[in-house]
Amino acid sequence: MTVFEVILLVVSVLLIAIVLLQSNKATDGSGIITGGNQELFQNMKERGFELFISRFTLVLGILFFVISLALFLI
């Protein structure tokens, strides 16, 4: 296993864990179809820990993409 593969494995596990930690924006899947969740598409600001989780998810996603692309090209 190369260093890139180990880093990709660690980033993958962290990405899965951080996505599971994010708050649920929709209360129910059927509420989206029937229109039951009125505040689903409202512009709500993330603050504190929720903002950190959101930005960390973005960074991990970009890292995952870049490392995967680097492994493909090597």
SERO-4910 file (N, C-alpha, C, O; in steps of 0.05 Angstrom, whole numbers):
BEGIN
 pado doro    nc1    nc2    nc3   cac1   cac2   cac3    cc1    cc2    cc3    oc1    oc2    oc3
  Met    A     17    -24      0      0      0      0     18     25      0     36     27     16
  Thr    A     11     43    -18     27     68    -19     16     88      1     -5     84     14
  Val    A     31    110      4     23    131     23     -4    143     14    -21    149     31
  Phe    A     -7    148    -12    -32    159    -22    -56    141    -16    -78    151     -9
  Glu    A    -53    115    -18    -75     97    -12    -82     97     17   -106     96     24
  Val    A    -63    100     35    -68    101     63    -83    128     70   -102    128     85
  Ile    A    -73    149     58    -86    175     63   -115    175     52   -133    185     65
  Leu    A   -119    163     29   -146    161     17   -164    144     35   -188    151     38
  Leu    A   -154    123     47   -169    107     65   -177    123     90   -200    121     99
  Val    A   -159    138    101   -165    154    125   -185    176    118   -204    180    133
  Val    A   -181    189     95   -200    210     87   -228    198     82   -248    211     88
  Ser    A   -229    175     71   -255    162     65   -270    156     91   -294    161     93
  Val    A   -256    145    111   -269    139    136   -278    164    150   -300    165    161
  Leu    A   -261    185    150   -269    210    162   -293    223    148   -310    235    161
  Leu    A   -293    221    121   -315    232    106   -342    218    113   -362    231    115
  Ile    A   -341    192    115   -365    177    123   -374    185    150   -398    190    155
  Ala    A   -356    187    169   -363    194    197   -374    223    198   -394    228    213
  Ile    A   -362    241    184   -371    269    186   -398    274    172   -413    290    181
  Val    A   -403    258    151   -430    261    138   -451    250    157   -473    260    158
  Leu    A   -445    229    172   -464    218    191   -469    236    214   -490    235    227
  Leu    A   -450    254    220   -453    273    243   -470    297    235   -479    312    253
  Gln    A   -474    302    209   -489    326    201   -518    324    210   -529    302    211
  Ser    A   -529    347    215   -557    348    224   -575    342    200   -569    347    177
  Asn    A   -598    331    206   -617    323    186   -634    347    179   -649    358    196
  Lys    A   -633    356    154   -648    379    145   -677    373    140   -695    390    144
  Ala    A   -683    349    131   -711    341    125   -720    322    147   -705    303    154
  Thr    A   -743    326    158   -753    309    179   -761    282    169   -759    262    183
  Asp    A   -771    281    144   -781    255    134   -779    256    103   -783    277     91
  Gly    A   -773    234     91   -772    233     62   -798    239     48   -799    252     27
  Ser    A   -820    230     60   -846    235     49   -854    265     52   -871    275     37
  Gly    A   -843    278     72   -849    306     75   -839    323     53   -850    345     47
  Ile    A   -818    315     40   -807    329     17   -826    327     -7   -831    347    -21
  Ile    A   -837    304    -11   -855    299    -34   -882    314    -30   -892    326    -48
  Thr    A   -892    311     -6   -919    323      0   -917    352      8   -938    365      9
  Gly    A   -893    363     12   -891    391     20   -895    395     49   -902    417     58
  Gly    A   -891    375     65   -895    377     94   -875    393    109   -880    403    130
  Asn    A   -851    395     98   -830    410    112   -826    437     99   -812    439     79
  Gln    A   -838    458    110   -839    484     98   -812    498    100   -805    514     83
  Glu    A   -796    493    120   -771    506    124   -747    492    111   -724    498    116
  Leu    A   -753    472     93   -732    457     81   -714    474     63   -690    472     63
  Phe    A   -726    492     47   -711    507     28   -708    536     37   -700    553     21
  Gln    A   -713    542     62   -709    569     72   -679    574     75   -663    555     80
  Asn    A   -671    599     73   -643    606     76   -637    608    106   -642    629    118
  Met    A   -625    587    117   -619    587    146   -589    587    149   -575    571    136
  Lys    A   -578    604    166   -549    606    170   -540    584    189   -553    579    209
  Glu    A   -518    571    181   -506    552    199   -488    567    218   -475    586    211
  Arg    A   -487    558    243   -470    571    263   -456    550    280   -466    528    284
  Gly    A   -434    558    290   -419    542    309   -410    515    298   -397    514    277
  Phe    A   -417    494    312   -408    467    306   -419    458    279   -406    444    264
  Glu    A   -444    466    272   -456    459    247   -441    471    223   -438    458    202
  Leu    A   -432    496    226   -415    509    206   -389    494    202   -379    490    180
  Phe    A   -376    487    225   -351    472    224   -354    446    210   -338    438    193
  Ile    A   -375    431    216   -380    405    204   -384    408    174   -374    392    158
  Ser    A   -399    428    166   -405    433    138   -379    439    122   -375    429    101
  Arg    A   -363    457    133   -338    464    120   -318    441    119   -304    437    100
  Phe    A   -317    426    141   -299    403    143   -307    381    122   -290    368    111
  Thr    A   -333    378    118   -343    359     98   -334    368     70   -326    351     54
  Leu    A   -336    394     65   -328    404     39   -298    399     34   -290    391     13
  Val    A   -282    405     54   -253    401     52   -246    371     48   -230    365     31
  Leu    A   -259    354     63   -254    325     60   -263    315     33   -250    298     21
  Gly    A   -285    325     22   -295    318     -4   -275    326    -26   -270    310    -44
  Ile    A   -265    350    -24   -245    359    -44   -219    343    -42   -208    336    -62
  Leu    A   -211    338    -17   -187    321    -13   -190    293    -25   -172    283    -37
  Phe    A   -214    282    -20   -220    255    -31   -218    255    -61   -206    237    -73
  Phe    A   -229    275    -74   -229    277   -103   -200    281   -114   -193    268   -133
  Val    A   -185    298   -101   -158    304   -110   -140    279   -107   -124    272   -125
  Ile    A   -142    266    -84   -125    242    -80   -133    219    -99   -116    205   -109
  Ser    A   -159    216   -103   -168    195   -122   -158    201   -150   -150    183   -164
  Leu    A   -159    226   -158   -149    234   -184   -119    229   -186   -109    220   -207
  Ala    A   -104    236   -165    -75    232   -165    -69    202   -167    -50    194   -181
  Leu    A    -84    185   -153    -79    156   -154    -85    145   -182    -72    127   -191
  Phe    A   -105    156   -195   -112    148   -222    -91    155   -242    -85    139   -260
  Leu    A    -79    178   -239    -59    188   -258    -31    176   -253    -15    177   -271
  Ile    A    -26    166   -230      0    155   -224      3    128   -236     24    115   -234
***
